[in-house]
Amino acid sequence: MLIGYRAAMAVHGIEEDFPFWSPGVQGPFAEWLWQRLGRRSSVGWATEIEHEAQDAGVLAIELFFSLWDKYRAERSQPEG
């Protein structure tokens, strides 16, 4: 789903922050998630969210959007 969203942005020339990945790096969302979980993972943020969701007994897509909302809320707060 995110790959399709990113591809559509590129096709339509939309410049927008895309924190999920960049070539060669995990991206700001992954860095935020690693800090939140207190660990890093070589399997990637999506797989880690699936593991966390399974452990919590919730749907992975629900956990993703919950984490995404928290990430965006933290990013919108002024630093300091």
C-alpha angles and dihedrals in degrees: 000000000000092000089055091049091050092047091051090051090053094046091052095042094242114163108208135146108264107189099179101083145332127196107288097003136074095230136231095292091058092047090051091048093049090053091047093050093041093232143069127235135204092206094069137247096283093056091046090053089051090052092047091048092050091050091049094044094238133119113271092228091055091050091047093054092044090053091043090054091050092047092051092045092053092046092052093056116095114251120247 
